[in-house]
Amino acid sequence: MKNSRSWLCLIGAALLPLSAHSATVDVDIKLASADTLEVSFALPEHCTALAFLKDGRDGQQIRAAWQKQNDCAVADGDLLKSAGACTARFRVPATMQKISGYPGSFPAPGGMYVHSSNYALADSCGPVRYRYLAPDIVMNSAAR
């Protein structure tokens, strides 16, 4: 019986680091004004660098217009770099500039048209959850 308890403790200890690294990354995309978004990335403690899915020159050019709102993280090249365990906030101005075949976010009557792929992150720090915050939201032509 003592042997099985020892194995159970060892297995539990081995799985502990895995569970510690399975925290969620939360991305909130909020309509801050008629021509500005506030995008926040809530990062778990172990997450110090996270890749943007839209990478390369086009992705970097899109992120160049983002305005940092705190010292939690920086969009550096194709990575969101952070000390971890904080929420990075950026103000993203609307633009009609076409970078990757379409404008990333531009004013529309009563709101803003947003290509959410500009804010998509890899899941290397854990599952990524997205929340959209605005009075009315239309996704894939369906009101929410």
VOZA-424369 format. One record per residue (C-alpha): residue number from 0; x, y, z; residue in one letter. Coordinates in pm, 1 decimal, m for minus. Layout:
REM residues N
(rec NUM (X Y Z) 'A')
...
This chain:
REM residues 144
(rec 0 (0.0 0.0 0.0) 'M')
(rec 1 (285.5 237.8 83.0) 'K')
(rec 2 (432.2 181.7 m264.3) 'N')
(rec 3 (110.9 286.2 m440.5) 'S')
(rec 4 (93.5 606.9 m232.9) 'R')
(rec 5 (451.2 690.6 m329.8) 'S')
(rec 6 (366.9 647.6 m697.2) 'W')
(rec 7 (54.5 858.1 m658.4) 'L')
(rec 8 (257.3 1140.0 m499.7) 'C')
(rec 9 (518.2 1119.0 m774.9) 'L')
(rec 10 (255.1 1128.4 m1048.4) 'I')
(rec 11 (82.5 1423.3 m878.8) 'G')
(rec 12 (411.5 1610.1 m847.8) 'A')
(rec 13 (493.5 1542.5 m1212.9) 'A')
(rec 14 (156.7 1674.5 m1330.6) 'L')
(rec 15 (169.0 1990.0 m1117.6) 'L')
(rec 16 (391.0 2186.7 m1359.8) 'P')
(rec 17 (160.6 2091.4 m1648.4) 'L')
(rec 18 (m147.8 2223.1 m1472.4) 'S')
(rec 19 (33.6 2540.9 m1373.3) 'A')
(rec 20 (100.3 2617.4 m1740.6) 'H')
(rec 21 (m252.4 2553.5 m1863.8) 'S')
(rec 22 (m392.7 2896.3 m1766.6) 'A')
(rec 23 (m604.3 3087.2 m2013.5) 'T')
(rec 24 (m511.3 3395.6 m2213.0) 'V')
(rec 25 (m804.1 3638.6 m2237.5) 'D')
(rec 26 (m830.4 3885.9 m2525.0) 'V')
(rec 27 (m1091.2 4162.0 m2498.5) 'D')
(rec 28 (m1172.0 4378.2 m2799.9) 'I')
(rec 29 (m1375.1 4676.6 m2684.4) 'K')
(rec 30 (m1527.2 4962.4 m2880.4) 'L')
(rec 31 (m1379.8 5259.0 m2689.0) 'A')
(rec 32 (m1517.2 5532.8 m2916.9) 'S')
(rec 33 (m1647.5 5570.3 m3271.1) 'A')
(rec 34 (m1292.5 5558.3 m3406.2) 'D')
(rec 35 (m1092.2 5366.9 m3143.1) 'T')
(rec 36 (m1072.6 5016.6 m3001.0) 'L')
(rec 37 (m924.0 4914.3 m2669.1) 'E')
(rec 38 (m763.5 4572.5 m2697.6) 'V')
(rec 39 (m644.0 4397.0 m2383.8) 'S')
(rec 40 (m448.4 4075.8 m2338.3) 'F')
(rec 41 (m469.1 3914.2 m1990.8) 'A')
(rec 42 (m158.5 3698.0 m1961.8) 'L')
(rec 43 (m85.4 3420.2 m1711.9) 'P')
(rec 44 (226.4 3431.6 m1493.8) 'E')
(rec 45 (432.9 3187.0 m1698.8) 'H')
(rec 46 (364.2 3367.5 m2028.3) 'C')
(rec 47 (646.8 3603.0 m2120.4) 'T')
(rec 48 (624.2 3585.3 m2500.6) 'A')
(rec 49 (328.7 3496.6 m2716.7) 'L')
(rec 50 (319.4 3491.4 m3097.0) 'A')
(rec 51 (65.8 3686.0 m3298.9) 'F')
(rec 52 (m95.3 3468.0 m3565.3) 'L')
(rec 53 (m79.2 3753.5 m3815.9) 'K')
(rec 54 (296.9 3771.9 m3848.2) 'D')
(rec 55 (556.9 3904.7 m4086.2) 'G')
(rec 56 (579.7 4252.9 m4229.4) 'R')
(rec 57 (201.6 4300.9 m4266.5) 'D')
(rec 58 (127.8 4206.8 m3905.8) 'G')
(rec 59 (407.7 4427.3 m3774.8) 'Q')
(rec 60 (283.2 4721.3 m3982.4) 'Q')
(rec 61 (m69.4 4679.3 m3840.4) 'I')
(rec 62 (61.4 4668.6 m3481.9) 'R')
(rec 63 (283.8 4975.5 m3534.0) 'A')
(rec 64 (m25.8 5197.7 m3492.2) 'A')
(rec 65 (m119.8 5043.6 m3154.8) 'W')
(rec 66 (m74.1 5278.8 m2859.8) 'Q')
(rec 67 (44.1 5115.2 m2536.4) 'K')
(rec 68 (m177.4 5207.1 m2239.8) 'Q')
(rec 69 (31.9 5047.7 m1964.3) 'N')
(rec 70 (371.4 4884.9 m1905.0) 'D')
(rec 71 (251.6 4523.6 m1895.8) 'C')
(rec 72 (365.5 4420.2 m2243.0) 'A')
(rec 73 (494.9 4539.1 m2575.7) 'V')
(rec 74 (410.9 4426.2 m2928.4) 'A')
(rec 75 (764.1 4354.2 m3049.2) 'D')
(rec 76 (787.7 4220.1 m3402.4) 'G')
(rec 77 (568.2 3910.1 m3418.5) 'D')
(rec 78 (553.8 3864.7 m3039.0) 'L')
(rec 79 (363.5 4006.7 m2746.1) 'L')
(rec 80 (639.6 4027.0 m2482.3) 'K')
(rec 81 (559.2 4058.8 m2113.7) 'S')
(rec 82 (680.5 3991.4 m1761.5) 'A')
(rec 83 (365.6 3777.7 m1726.5) 'G')
(rec 84 (71.9 3788.1 m1482.7) 'A')
(rec 85 (m64.9 4119.4 m1610.3) 'C')
(rec 86 (m314.9 4266.5 m1854.5) 'T')
(rec 87 (m165.8 4453.6 m2149.3) 'A')
(rec 88 (m385.2 4730.9 m2290.1) 'R')
(rec 89 (m357.2 4898.6 m2628.1) 'F')
(rec 90 (m563.2 5167.9 m2798.5) 'R')
(rec 91 (m605.9 5089.7 m3164.5) 'V')
(rec 92 (m714.7 5375.4 m3390.4) 'P')
(rec 93 (m950.8 5298.9 m3675.9) 'A')
(rec 94 (m793.2 5325.3 m4018.0) 'T')
(rec 95 (m890.7 5295.6 m4381.6) 'M')
(rec 96 (m531.9 5197.6 m4469.8) 'Q')
(rec 97 (m516.9 4865.9 m4652.8) 'K')
(rec 98 (m222.4 4659.7 m4535.9) 'I')
(rec 99 (m311.0 4298.1 m4597.2) 'S')
(rec 100 (m580.5 4330.4 m4863.3) 'G')
(rec 101 (m832.7 4505.5 m4635.3) 'Y')
(rec 102 (m842.4 4772.8 m4365.6) 'P')
(rec 103 (m799.3 4617.0 m4021.7) 'G')
(rec 104 (m1060.6 4827.5 m3843.5) 'S')
(rec 105 (m1254.8 5118.5 m3981.7) 'F')
(rec 106 (m1550.1 5330.9 m3873.5) 'P')
(rec 107 (m1889.5 5211.8 m3991.9) 'A')
(rec 108 (m2233.0 5364.5 m3932.1) 'P')
(rec 109 (m2303.8 5317.5 m3561.0) 'G')
(rec 110 (m1981.1 5133.9 m3480.2) 'G')
(rec 111 (m1665.7 4991.1 m3627.5) 'M')
(rec 112 (m1583.3 4710.2 m3868.6) 'Y')
(rec 113 (m1307.9 4496.1 m3713.2) 'V')
(rec 114 (m1098.8 4211.4 m3853.1) 'H')
(rec 115 (m1032.8 4020.9 m3531.7) 'S')
(rec 116 (m750.6 3820.6 m3690.5) 'S')
(rec 117 (m527.9 4123.0 m3624.5) 'N')
(rec 118 (m544.6 4044.7 m3251.6) 'Y')
(rec 119 (m525.3 3663.9 m3266.1) 'A')
(rec 120 (m260.2 3493.3 m3052.5) 'L')
(rec 121 (m104.3 3148.0 m3059.4) 'A')
(rec 122 (m214.3 2910.0 m2783.5) 'D')
(rec 123 (137.9 2832.7 m2659.1) 'S')
(rec 124 (60.4 2983.4 m2313.5) 'C')
(rec 125 (m277.3 2812.1 m2286.8) 'G')
(rec 126 (m616.1 2835.4 m2455.4) 'P')
(rec 127 (m702.7 3181.7 m2588.5) 'V')
(rec 128 (m1051.9 3322.0 m2521.3) 'R')
(rec 129 (m1187.6 3621.7 m2710.7) 'Y')
(rec 130 (m1452.8 3863.7 m2588.3) 'R')
(rec 131 (m1606.1 4142.9 m2792.4) 'Y')
(rec 132 (m1745.8 4438.0 m2598.1) 'L')
(rec 133 (m1977.4 4682.5 m2776.6) 'A')
(rec 134 (m2345.5 4779.8 m2762.1) 'P')
(rec 135 (m2424.2 4558.6 m3063.6) 'D')
(rec 136 (m2203.0 4297.4 m3224.9) 'I')
(rec 137 (m2240.0 4137.7 m3565.1) 'V')
(rec 138 (m2022.0 3832.1 m3631.9) 'M')
(rec 139 (m2023.7 3637.4 m3956.4) 'N')
(rec 140 (m2336.7 3831.2 m4058.4) 'S')
(rec 141 (m2524.5 3726.7 m3741.6) 'A')
(rec 142 (m2624.0 3975.5 m3469.4) 'A')
(rec 143 (m2515.7 3884.0 m3113.9) 'R')
